[in-house]
Amino acid sequence: MTSISVTQSISIENSIVQLEKSQELLEHRMEEVEGMTRQLAINQDLNVLLNDHLAQRDVYGIWRTMRNVLTFGQTNDFLQHYYIYLANYNLIVTSGSSYRPEHYYEFFHYNDLSFEEWKQQILEKAHRSEIKPLSSFSERDNETSVITYMQSLPLDSFNDSSPANVVVVIDARTIAGLFSGLTDNYGGWVHIHDGNGNTLAIQGNMESDVSQIMNDPAFDQNKTSQFYKSDLVITTRSAKSGWVYQAGIPRSALMENADQIKQASWFITGGAMIVGLLFGLYLAHRNSVPIHRMISIMKEQFGRDELTERNEFDFLMNWSMTN
């Protein structure tokens, strides 16, 4: 294997490791989101509201619930935007306010869902750790893209509807930030999709269309790394969620990185050789000092001054032959 092939293999391996590390970080964040819903499920104030069938709203109970859920968003940037829909109150509770669904929809809504569709598909339907794929989203007239995590309360809700739904809206830019090392350093792209091919996140300069890669028979979905057109495409799969993570690195950036690794290897090897040579010279000099000292003593003892102009080897040979 040539040095170019070796350094290219190292670059590919480093890219795979970097993608896997980012994947682990994303999965950890999503586990925290899921953990938040479990904490809400055992929250006493919230459970009181879920079982409240009074005609008059428990304003103080709603306020306590808002106060309790306020802290979640302070520990995880995936929890900056979430809400709880209380079916018996027909009310949306957030960390800072409460809304009627129609009022909430005025400020925050999916561009591909009407109010009625959103109410039926998100608020009123029972969910069990479900993910709504990447969707265009309007947040106070600011356009962005989000994925949505949905979980019904109580957790053992098996009917078509449930007393409450927890909805976590996650900005795609927050997810993309976890993979910035691949997109920023290499000028590549990252695409994450679920087991059904629905896009969950996409970031970077993607020369080939997503659907083209997924539907091209020349592209092997089971390979960890392969070249596709002008990109090296790395693919990993999550055993937990079934999500597929793909990163594309331009071949030119890969070769540039390989050249850097090669130069660094030569520098380290050359430096080690120079250090070894200098250390060897030092040891040779240190070990020769006793010999020179012994020769000086022998010259003084045996009066061989006439040999002072001859080298030490000749002196030792002459001395050994005469003694």
Residue, then its C-alpha position, 0 to 999 in steps of 0.5 A: m500500500t502506498s503512502i498516499s493510500v495509507t494517509q487517505s485511509i487514516s483520513i477516512e477513519n478519522s472522519i468515521v470516528q468524528l461522525e460517530k462521536s457527533q451521533e453519540l452526542l445527538e443521541h444523548r441529547m435526544e435521551e435527555v428530551e425523552g427523560m424530560t417527558r418521564q419527569l413530567a409524567i411523575n410531576q404531582d402538580l401536572n398530574v393534578l391538572l390532568n385529572d381535573h374535571l372541574a369546569q373552572r380552571d385551576v389557575y394556581g395549578i397552571w402557574r405551578t406547572m409553568r414554574n416547574v417546567l421552566t427549569f428544563g430548558q436551562t440544561n439542554d438547548f434541545l428544550q428551548h421550545y416545548y409545550i404541554y397540551l392539556a386536553n381537559y382545559n384545551l390549553i397549551v402551557t409553556s415555560g413562560s405562558s399559556y395559550r389557547p391553541e388558536h392563539y399559539y398557532e398565530f405565533f408558532h406553526y408548521n407551514d405544511l399544516s393548517f390549524e385543524e391539521w395541527k390540532q388533530q395530528i399533534l395536539e389531540k392524537a396519542h403519541r409514543s416517543e414519535i418524531k415528526p420529520l424535518s418541517s418548515f416552521s414559522e416562529r413569530d414571523n421567523e422562518t426555520s426548519v424543525i423536527t418535533y418530538m411528541q409524547s403523550l401523558p400518562l406514559d401508558s396512554f394506549n387510546d387514540s387520544s390522551p389527557a396531555n401531550v408533551v411537544v418538543v420543537i427542536d431547531a434543525r440548526t441546533i442539531a446541525g451544530l453538533f456536526s459542524g466539525l464535518t461541515d466546517n472543516y471539510g466543506g462537506w455535508v451531513h444528512i440524517h434520516d429515519g428508517n423510512g427515509n424521512t429527513l431529520a436534519i441536513q446541513g452543508n454543501m450537498e452537491s447530489d440531491v438527497s433522493q438521488i443518493m438514496n435511490d441510486p442503485a450504484f450507491d450501497q446503503n450498507k457500506t460504511s464508506q464509499f466514493y459517490k461522484s466527487d464525495l466520500v460518503i460515510t454512513t452509520r446507523s443507530a441501533k437505538s433509534g434506527w436513524v441513518y447518519q450520512a456525511g459527505i466529504p469532498r475528495s479534494a478536502l480528503m486528499e488535502n487532509a491526507d497530505q497534511i497527515k503525510q507531511a506530519s508523519w514525515f516531520i515526526t519521523g525526521g525529527a525522531m531520526i535527528v534526535g536519535l542521531l544527536f543522542g547517539l553522538y552524545l553517548a559516543h562522546r561520553n563513552s570515549v572520555p574514559i578511554h582518552r583519560m586512560i591513554s593520557i595516564m598510560k602515556e604519563q606512566f610509560g613515557r611515550d611522549e614520542l608518540t603524542e603526535r600519533n593517534e590513540f589507536d596506534f598508541l594502544m597497539n604499540w603499547s600492547m605489543t611491547n608489554 
